[in-house]
Amino acid sequence: MLDLEGSIESQSAEPFRPRRFLRNGHMQTIVGNFLPRESGLPAAEDWLIEVEPDIRVLCHCHWQPQWETRPAVVIVHGLEGSSDSQYVIGNGSKAWAAGMNVIRMNMRTCGGTGHLSRTLYHSGLSNDVAAVIRHLIGRGIQRIGAVGYSMGGNLVLKMAGEWGGEAPSQLKVVATVSPASDLAASADALHEPANRVYEWRFLRSLMHRYREKISLFPEIYKPAPRSPRSLREFDDIITAPYSGFTGAQDYYTRAASARVVDKIACPALVIHSTDDPFVRMMPETRAKLLANPRVTLLETAHGGHCAFLASPQDYDGRWAERQIVRFFLRNGMA
């Protein structure tokens, strides 16, 4: 339905009302990123899962008693995040409290695992998430959900769309928050003057990671021909040539989940805010999501990027996390 602020919301969803003084997308984004969180997760068991020959990712696994009979949720972070990102901890804590096993997945090279992969990570590696899910299935888990934030949201939607009707029966549901489904539009939005502080932070972190790759694998990686001044330029001179793309635009086109969201065949929740500072959802992608009966789109007028801070009255106010857990419980993860 269309609420009074012009947002697309499911009738079963709890309406989002931004926390007082946080109706601005930048404020939501910044406060949501830095507001301290407390973990409700127990100690983790660390798994190294091979996603390709000689390429492993690190997953922190939290197992319920009688874990084989409990559903498991895989949570995937965003660009330059890790399994320790606050939204991963927060969502994991809520899923754990609801009785689910929790698997906090690091993308390849992230979370201090650069030595475990000779490749870079990028937005097209949906098969890495699929490999983790297949590994869980091999361990006997019968009910699995996947959650992705931002870049991780693109990976989760791309995986579900690529699998389509051939997805494993154990994959019951997926959910994303601020998914970067339209990569080109979002990369260009990041270069807008109002968003340069975000882009600068990403570039500084990405270049640090790339220099680490050079030190670990000097036979593969060489110093960049110039210092990139935008995310698109970084992807053009570093991501693309080392990852099998002809350039940034080829990468954005081939890696975008927008191409396949119409093929998603399991229940899927997509949470997006129209005041997200830099992740853009194109009209064509929105139309595909709305036309797919398996997809629930919660698009709000406020919420920023991966924030969605509501008033902390009877809970901590992390609205998106609560909607995900509720959606999961309604779709085979109880």
C-alpha positions, 0 to 999 in steps of 0.5 A: 500500500502507499502510506501518507509519506509516499512509501510502498509498504506491505499491509503486514509490515509495521510502519516505519516512523523515524526517530525524533530529529533523525528524519534526514537520510544523512543523519540516519546513516551516520547515527545508525553507523556509529550508535553503539550496539550490544551483542546478544550472541554467544561465543562463535565457532569459526568455519573456513568454507571453501567457495572456490578451489583454494579460496576460503571465506571465514564464517562465525557460527553461533549454534543453538542447542540441538542446532541440527533441528533449528533454522539458520540465517546467513548474514552478509555485510556491505562494502568494506564491512565485515562480520563484525559490522554493527548491523550484522551483530544486531540482526544476528542477535535478534535472529538468535533470540528468535531461536535461529542459528546465526552464521556471520559471513565475511566476504572473501578478503574481508574481516582480516582474511586477505591471505585466504584468497588470491582474488579481490572481492566484488559485487558479482560474487553471489556464488560465494553466498551460495557456496556457504548455503550449500555447505550448511545443507551438507551439514544437515541444516534443513531451513536456511535464510539469507540476509544481505546489507548494501553490497551484501544485499546485492549478492543475496538478491543476485544469488536468489535470482540466479537460482530462481526456481532451481534454488535448494529446497532448504533455502526458505527465505531471503531479505535485504536492507538497502541493497545496491541492486543498481550498481552503476547508478549507486556508484555515480550517486556516491560521487555527488558532492553531498556524498563525497565524504562517504566515497572518500572513506570507501576509497581510503579503505579500499586502497588500504586493502588493495595495498595489502593484496600487493604485499601478499601477492606481489606476483599478481597485483601491481601498484595502481597506475593512478590514485582513483578519485571515485569509486567508479574509477577504482572499479575501472582501474582495479576491480575490473581488470583483476576480476574478469571485466572489461571495465567498470560499466561492464562490471556494474552491468554483469554484477547487478542483481537488478538483472535477475530480481524478477526470477526470485522464486523464494519469499524475499523481503527488500527494505529500501529508503528513498532518502538513502544518500547513495544507493539508488533504486532505478524505476525498472528495478522497482517495477520488477520487484513489485511485479514479482509476487514472491517479493515484498518491497518495503520502501520508506520515505526515511531511513537512510542507508542501512539505518532505519532508526525508529523510536526505541520504545518497546524495543531498540528501535532497529526497525529493519532488523525487526521486520526481517526477523518477523518476515523470516518467522512467517516464512518457514524459519520459526 
